[in-house]
Amino acid sequence: MDAALAMHLQRVGFDPATGTMAHADALPAEAIHGCGGVTCTPQDATDREATAA
């Protein structure tokens, strides 16, 4: 597992057995888009949505 993801899940108190979070208030208020990689940008997502429609 990616170290940053593991740290994030620990910070929000994620329980893999139940799928619950003890500290849901630690999550961002808005949805997260994209993956942050070179080949996965918000523009790529917009292009895929337009193609799918």
Backbone as CSV, one residue per row, in Angstrom:
resi,resn,N_x,N_y,N_z,CA_x,CA_y,CA_z,C_x,C_y,C_z
1,MET,0.856,-1.177,0.000,0.000,0.000,0.000,0.895,1.231,0.000
2,ASP,0.482,2.237,-0.729,1.204,3.489,-0.777,1.309,4.089,0.625
3,ALA,2.490,4.553,0.998,2.710,5.076,2.350,1.815,6.272,2.653
4,ALA,1.626,7.155,1.681,0.774,8.330,1.909,-0.674,7.912,2.151
5,LEU,-1.156,6.929,1.399,-2.516,6.443,1.598,-2.650,5.786,2.963
6,ALA,-1.657,4.995,3.344,-1.694,4.332,4.654,-1.731,5.361,5.776
7,MET,-0.940,6.419,5.654,-0.936,7.468,6.680,-2.279,8.192,6.723
8,HIS,-2.856,8.446,5.559,-4.162,9.114,5.505,-5.229,8.249,6.176
9,LEU,-5.260,6.968,5.853,-6.254,6.078,6.442,-6.085,5.991,7.958
10,GLN,-4.851,6.005,8.413,-4.606,5.990,9.854,-5.088,7.295,10.486
11,ARG,-4.840,8.422,9.820,-5.228,9.734,10.340,-6.741,9.860,10.489
12,VAL,-7.504,9.283,9.556,-8.959,9.381,9.641,-9.572,8.242,10.460
13,GLY,-8.727,7.360,10.969,-9.215,6.279,11.823,-10.000,5.232,11.060
14,PHE,-9.567,4.915,9.837,-10.275,3.930,9.015,-10.144,2.534,9.597
15,ASP,-11.274,1.826,9.692,-11.304,0.443,10.159,-11.633,-0.446,8.964
16,PRO,-10.650,-1.192,8.434,-10.898,-2.011,7.248,-11.919,-3.127,7.470
17,ALA,-12.093,-3.554,8.689,-13.052,-4.627,8.983,-14.492,-4.149,8.802
18,THR,-14.750,-2.882,9.151,-16.123,-2.370,9.073,-16.318,-1.318,7.985
19,GLY,-15.199,-0.756,7.486,-15.297,0.293,6.473,-15.682,1.646,7.051
20,THR,-15.592,1.793,8.362,-15.974,3.048,9.000,-14.737,3.896,9.306
21,MET,-14.983,5.188,9.513,-13.919,6.119,9.871,-14.258,6.762,11.207
22,ALA,-13.316,6.728,12.131,-13.533,7.321,13.448,-13.473,8.842,13.395
23,HIS,-12.747,9.386,12.419,-12.550,10.836,12.337,-12.957,11.342,10.956
24,ALA,-14.199,11.127,10.575,-14.675,11.545,9.255,-14.545,13.051,9.057
25,ASP,-14.527,13.810,10.137,-14.368,15.262,10.027,-12.985,15.643,9.507
26,ALA,-12.033,14.711,9.483,-10.693,14.963,8.962,-10.640,14.855,7.435
27,LEU,-11.731,14.404,6.826,-11.775,14.293,5.359,-11.968,15.663,4.728
28,PRO,-11.500,15.838,3.470,-11.717,17.109,2.787,-13.207,17.373,2.596
29,ALA,-13.589,18.644,2.585,-14.993,19.017,2.424,-15.491,18.743,1.006
30,GLU,-14.595,18.829,0.012,-14.983,18.626,-1.381,-14.388,17.328,-1.911
31,ALA,-14.986,16.808,-2.962,-14.497,15.573,-3.582,-13.097,15.785,-4.148
32,ILE,-12.294,14.729,-4.104,-10.941,14.769,-4.659,-11.007,14.248,-6.088
33,HIS,-10.369,14.949,-7.017,-10.372,14.561,-8.424,-8.971,14.152,-8.847
34,GLY,-8.891,13.282,-9.836,-7.606,12.924,-10.427,-6.732,12.116,-9.486
35,CYS,-5.593,11.706,-10.014,-4.679,10.889,-9.225,-3.383,11.614,-8.941
36,GLY,-3.194,12.798,-9.508,-1.974,13.554,-9.286,-0.827,13.117,-10.162
37,GLY,-1.044,12.133,-11.004,0.009,11.665,-11.898,0.033,12.449,-13.194
38,VAL,1.070,12.238,-13.986,1.229,12.940,-15.247,0.131,12.549,-16.233
39,THR,-0.303,11.292,-16.196,-1.291,10.820,-17.169,-2.713,10.882,-16.647
40,CYS,-2.917,11.395,-15.461,-4.259,11.446,-14.885,-4.485,12.834,-14.318
41,THR,-4.967,13.725,-15.135,-5.206,15.098,-14.715,-6.694,15.385,-14.745
42,PRO,-7.130,16.449,-14.098,-8.553,16.801,-14.177,-9.026,16.967,-15.620
43,GLN,-8.162,17.468,-16.504,-8.538,17.620,-17.909,-8.786,16.259,-18.550
44,ASP,-7.941,15.261,-18.226,-8.145,13.911,-18.749,-9.513,13.377,-18.329
45,ALA,-9.892,13.604,-17.090,-11.180,13.133,-16.586,-12.318,13.817,-17.325
46,THR,-12.193,15.111,-17.560,-13.220,15.856,-18.286,-13.346,15.319,-19.711
47,ASP,-12.209,15.040,-20.345,-12.228,14.498,-21.706,-12.910,13.141,-21.743
48,ARG,-12.639,12.283,-20.748,-13.280,10.957,-20.721,-14.769,11.072,-20.519
49,GLU,-15.197,12.002,-19.658,-16.633,12.184,-19.416,-17.327,12.666,-20.677
50,ALA,-16.696,13.571,-21.405,-17.295,14.103,-22.635,-17.392,13.008,-23.701
51,THR,-16.387,12.144,-23.757,-16.386,11.038,-24.724,-17.459,10.021,-24.389
52,ALA,-17.662,9.759,-23.099,-18.629,8.759,-22.661,-20.079,9.224,-22.886
53,ALA,-20.293,10.519,-22.922,-21.655,11.054,-23.041,-22.207,10.964,-24.417
